[in-house]
Amino acid sequence: MTFKKYMIAAFIAAIISIVIRSILRANGIHNFLSENSTGQAMLYLVIFALCCLFFKRQSDK
């Protein structure tokens, strides 16, 4: 993957992780992912890895 695709994946992962955290807090769900900064980082890394795999799979086709 190129640097541009990594940056796009990082941007998408940041937006999605913030949205998920906001939804959890708005619904009154205070768990590891919405309260702890470690949980936020783990959520971001999982989403980033999924985005990278998606872009890699798309480039293989």
Phi, psi and omega per residue, in radians:
M1 nan 2.608 -3.140
T2 -1.532 2.930 3.136
F3 -1.060 -0.632 -3.130
K4 -1.099 -0.726 3.128
K5 -1.191 -0.619 3.062
Y6 -1.118 -0.702 3.137
M7 -1.186 -0.680 3.087
I8 -1.122 -0.758 3.117
A9 -1.108 -0.679 3.113
A10 -1.140 -0.727 3.128
F11 -1.140 -0.796 3.120
I12 -1.099 -0.752 3.139
A13 -1.106 -0.687 3.120
A14 -1.111 -0.785 -3.129
I15 -1.131 -0.816 -3.105
I16 -1.135 -0.708 -3.135
S17 -1.177 -0.631 3.080
I18 -1.168 -0.714 3.121
V19 -1.117 -0.775 3.135
I20 -1.103 -0.749 3.125
R21 -1.107 -0.712 3.124
S22 -1.142 -0.715 3.123
I23 -1.122 -0.749 3.120
L24 -1.078 -0.773 3.139
R25 -1.183 -0.673 -3.120
A26 -1.147 -0.548 3.139
N27 -1.549 0.097 3.087
G28 1.380 0.285 3.126
I29 -1.625 1.874 3.140
H30 -1.914 1.595 -3.135
N31 -2.119 -2.942 -3.087
F32 -1.034 -0.637 -3.075
L33 -1.321 -0.537 -3.046
S34 -1.681 -0.322 -3.071
E35 -1.819 -0.648 -2.977
N36 -1.687 2.439 3.116
S37 -1.195 -0.500 3.064
T38 -1.153 -0.694 3.093
G39 -1.122 -0.665 3.095
Q40 -1.135 -0.725 3.124
A41 -1.141 -0.701 3.114
M42 -1.122 -0.743 3.106
L43 -1.070 -0.760 3.118
Y44 -1.077 -0.787 -3.113
L45 -1.138 -0.664 3.109
V46 -1.139 -0.793 -3.137
I47 -1.166 -0.675 3.102
F48 -1.084 -0.757 3.131
A49 -1.112 -0.708 3.110
L50 -1.142 -0.691 3.088
C51 -1.113 -0.744 3.126
C52 -1.099 -0.738 3.104
L53 -1.119 -0.676 3.113
F54 -1.097 -0.829 3.141
F55 -1.141 -0.634 3.120
K56 -1.151 -0.744 3.122
R57 -1.123 -0.677 3.124
Q58 -1.158 -0.629 -3.133
S59 -1.322 -0.380 3.109
D60 -1.285 -0.429 -3.095
K61 -1.291 nan nan
